[in-house]
Amino acid sequence: MLKSLLYPETIAVIGASRSPGKVGYEILANLKRAGFEGRLIPVNPSATEILDIPCLPRIADAGIKVDLAVVAVPPTLVKTAVDDAIESGAKAICVITAGFKEVNEAGARLEQEIQSLCAKNNVRLLGPNCLGLINTHHRMNASFAKKMPAVGNISVFSQSGAICTAILDWAAGRHLGLAKLVSMGNKADLNENDFLVALSEDPETRVIVGYLESILSGSDFLHAAETATARKPVVVLKSGVTEAGAKAASSHTGSLAGADIAYGAAFQRSGIIRADTFEELFDYATAFAMQPLPEGNRVAIITNAGGPGIMAADAVEQSGMTITTLGQGATTALRKKLPAAASVGNPIDVLGDAPPERYVDALKAAQADESVDAIVIIFTPQAMTHPAETARAIAAHADGSTPILVSFMGGEDVMPGRNELVAAGLPDYPSPERAVASLKAMCDYAEWLRRPPRVLTRFLVNRRRVERIVNRHVRTGQSQMGEAQAKEILRAYRFNVAPGELAADVDQAIDTAERIGFPVAMKIASPDVVHKSDMGGVKLNLDSADAVRDAYDLMMLRIRERVPNARIEGVYVEKMCKRGREVILGMTRDPQFGPMLMFGLGGIFVEVMKDVTFHIAPITHDEAMQMLESTRSFALLKGVRGQSGVDLAAIAGALQRISQLVTDFPKIVEMDINPFIVGAMGSESIAADARITLNLDAKPL
């Protein structure tokens, strides 16, 4: 739990200063102002006393064990300071000083030396180049931040010190307390994975909030995040969401994936709630910190104005939650208590002149209704309304059984009510949409906690055949795998593939077509022609030998014109597949998180609309189904307006088989099955085309 760092009994400030405004002074002053109850040891060879605390020239002169050393000296003196702290028995060191790998190579080397020194002596290092850390429950402010937050239950770790100070200012403005705040800086040692685990074990932390610019180890992050989210909600804001990698991806999957997609898939897999803005980060955190999780997604809305009630209802429906139908008991109770002009449906409109008592009557009815999982309350200021009194009445009658999120809309007039809500522990938002978005985050996390245990299916496959094909390509230095070889791999993993063969010339192509039966498809076989259709390298529905011959001649002519230096291995002749819904299945291997599976509908849906979804492998059957359901075009798969649906289980099974294949063979870095043709329930699905790219330098598992 990083006790020496987060709960030290003795803190040494190496580089403590007598000059206000200097970092060494402000850190010591913050520790003293916070009321730190342990021992403070300022270290400065030029002073005997700082802030009425005896000062020592060297930390070793203290003669006692130091738990935490905070280092705020020039970069050239940091290594000596760290060495002295280790000699004094410190088990945690926080290096505030900047000027390391964020500056130049010399700084990077010095940072590595400090990290190695700490690792050799089993000392945990925070920073360098960080703001410091705060633990309100321990009355410790070992930072140079301007503010000390009140005691609370939200803990924060951040890669940016500036974001830490913004969070502190935001919390002060909202009168919201924090538990821990940690600035990670350059993450030479301690990083997001360490703090995810430590804060998940911290009894004073109810919600974990993180700001990240990068992740050092994708696999370690997934493990730490899954450990943390199983215990408490984790809300993360990730910046730096540009495209991943500089290479031009050869597959559809690779071209559609990027750094942001990978992080999104990792967060989804591990149960992290992702915030897209700083505003969302604390909208969500506030809701989690103050309210219980909902048991479902059925929402009741209480409002004193029709327009805002409609805004909230729209936001609920658009988010995928449900505007619940109130039970008979609730509507009867509301009719007895509310004016005749009030609406007792949902939203419950208590009218613009509603006194606090009317809100209470509506709240009691909603809380008692078994069809209500969560409540959104909206208040707009009118000449006859009372914001502070209404807020106090709502807070007094919130029984804790159902999460309540409030939107007091307006500015100066509603501020007294907003302050009352925060003091009472009810999350308040300036707009109904922000309240609903926060509620949706709570519903998503609650649903993630209720998910069944992850059970991976292992299919019976022929790994030896795949090993032979992959090893042959490695030996010959061929990273692009032809369709014939790619389909051999798919057959080995029990995909249904139409009969087909590689033909070296036109006569062999005709012979193959006659053996497998017309009509056939013919495709160019060349490692230099990746997108075959664009180059005129695909011909379909060839129904005779003459058609095959004519198509072959035209195909070769066009390929030589458009890709004159292409190496031609021949053509792949294949039995035409039955009609069905075309989907694309794929994988691209992210450098951080490993294989990412992709699903989408074929044709315009992937080419233009980019209606695709990604998930980190390996995946379960339930996760494969979630991939299908998360696309905008899922209704087309289920069947809509009289059209029959397709075999969804067949698609999910194919995704699981790809998951197993790319997990078994890390040399596969990209692959597409496009199209994968799927028919009605119980019909045979077919992998009609396939492309596989290998990383020849990748080490096998």
ABEGO torsion letter per residue (X at the ends): XGAAAABBABBBBBGBBABBGBAAAAAAAAAAAAGBABBBBBBBAABABBGGBBBBABAAAAGBBBABBBBBBBAAAAAAAAAAAAAAGBABBBBABBGBAAABAAAAAAAAAAAAAAAAAGBBBBOBGBAEBBBAAAGBBBBABABBBBBBABBBBBABAAAAAAAAAAAAAAGBBBABBBBAEAGABBBAAAAAAAAAABAABABBBBBBABBABAAAAAAAAAAAAAABBBBBBBBGABBBEABBBABAAAAABBAAAAAAAAAAAAGBBBBABAAAAAAAAAAAAABBBBABABBBBBBABAAAAAAAAAAAAAAGBBBBBBBAAAAAAAAAABBAABBABOBBBAEAABBAAAAAAAAAAAAABAABABBBBBBBBBAABBAAAAAAAAAAABAGABBBBBBBBEBAAAAAAAAAAAAAGBBBBABAAAAAAAAAAAAAAAAAAABBBBBBBBBBBBAAAAAAAAAAAAAAGBABBBAAAAAAAAAAAGBBBBBBBBBABAAAAAAAAAAAEOBBBBBBBBAABABAAAAGABBBGBABAAAAAAAAAAAAAAAAAABAABBBAEBBBBBBBBBBBBBBBBBBBBAAAEBBBBBBBBEAAAAAAGBBBBBBOBBBAAAAAAAAAABAAAAAAAEBGGBBBBBAAAAAAAAAAAAAAAAABAABABBBBOBBBBBBBGBBBBBABBBBBBBAABBBX
